[in-house]
Amino acid sequence: MLSRRQLLQLSASAAAAGSLGFSTRLAASTSELITKAIPSSGEDVPVIGMGTSRTFDVDASDEAIGPLKEVLDTFFKARGSVIDSSPMYGKAESRVGDILRKLEPRPPVFAATKVWTEGREAGIAQMEESARRMAVERFDLIAVHNLVDWKTQLDTLKRWKEEGKVRYIGITTSHGRDHEEFLHVMRNEPLDFVQFSYNIDDRVAEKAILPTAAERGIATMINRPYQRGSLFGMTRGKDLPDVARDIDCSSWGQFFLKFIIGHPAATCVIPATSKLHHMEDNMQANFGRLPDAAQREEMLRVFSSLQASV
């Protein structure tokens, strides 16, 4: 059985030779697009989205943007739509916008960003600037980034939602930060989305955030699905387990993504990449079968074995 690295190298070589296009592989090996509903509206979104932290923070040169356009083209061809960014991510919003302006026809985009500043007027100015940078008339989702001045910014977002200036609102955190305050906001504010870190290694969110999201009818957007890439250090040279085949995974990356999406309260995962072959691999997890509770337990057992072997 091929390791993840061997599989990705084989796929990249085939693509470079023009003998096996991504859309052909996808159609041949998968079925219907996996979507989940946003509880507050019932709208379905694909379970695999795209983050832009670090990966899209590049200059505006053709040399820098060219590879990112290929990444986005692949994302859209695989019927992805959810793109998440933030003013905190440097030039990322601008690079997404640069590419979207060039796409004809423009594919459907679920555009998400964050407000990351203090003060009402500063928050409004930042959100308006984000719309210009990302080339969107109206954001689908704006969330308060890492709870910065959350009371002020949520007041604005609630008003904007009532006025039709944004469709969904929420809050974000990452890497276990401020969970108690995060939960307080979840339990007391009318949120559509929350974003936080969750993966097969970092499962703290299972204790309270995911159950609270399910109880309150809040959609979840999951960041850091690969623990900033550290998970792959455990899988190097390791064959995929039988359970991977049972849920239509052909790589460890897909295995990790489907573990997350298999949680009933997980709505969408946003892995970030600037590499074409990684995007191709990520998007395969948008199709096929998801693990049930028993299969997720088996995936955890497999992961424990990986940890023990490092």
Stockholm file with secondary structure:
# STOCKHOLM 1.0

chainA/1-310         MLSRRQLLQLSASAAAAGSLGFSTRLAASTSELITKAIPSSGEDVPVIGMGTSRTFDVDASDEAIGPLKEVLDTFFKARGSVIDSSPMYGKAESRVGDILRKLEPRPPVFAATKVWTEGREAGIAQMEESARRMAVERFDLIAVHNLVDWKTQLDTLKRWKEEGKVRYIGITTSHGRDHEEFLHVMRNEPLDFVQFSYNIDDRVAEKAILPTAAERGIATMINRPYQRGSLFGMTRGKDLPDVARDIDCSSWGQFFLKFIIGHPAATCVIPATSKLHHMEDNMQANFGRLPDAAQREEMLRVFSSLQASV
#=GR chainA/1-310 SS CCCHHHHHHHHHHHHHHTSSCHHHHHHHHCCSBCEEECTTTCCEEESBCEECTTTTCCCSCHHHHHHHHHHHHHHHHTTCCEEECCGGGTTHHHHHHHHHHHCSSCCCCEEEEEECSSSHHHHHHHHHHHHHHHTCSSEEEEEEGGGTTHHHHHHHHHHHHHHTSEEEEEEECCTTTTHHHHHHHHHHSCCSEEEEECCSSCCGGGTTHHHHHHHHTCEEEEECTTTTTTTHHHHTTCCCCHHHHHTTCCSHHHHHHHHHHTSTTCCEECCBCCCHHHHHHHHHTTBSCCCCHHHHHHHHHHHHHHHHHC
#=GC SS_cons         CCCHHHHHHHHHHHHHHTSSCHHHHHHHHCCSBCEEECTTTCCEEESBCEECTTTTCCCSCHHHHHHHHHHHHHHHHTTCCEEECCGGGTTHHHHHHHHHHHCSSCCCCEEEEEECSSSHHHHHHHHHHHHHHHTCSSEEEEEEGGGTTHHHHHHHHHHHHHHTSEEEEEEECCTTTTHHHHHHHHHHSCCSEEEEECCSSCCGGGTTHHHHHHHHTCEEEEECTTTTTTTHHHHTTCCCCHHHHHTTCCSHHHHHHHHHHTSTTCCEECCBCCCHHHHHHHHHTTBSCCCCHHHHHHHHHHHHHHHHHC
//
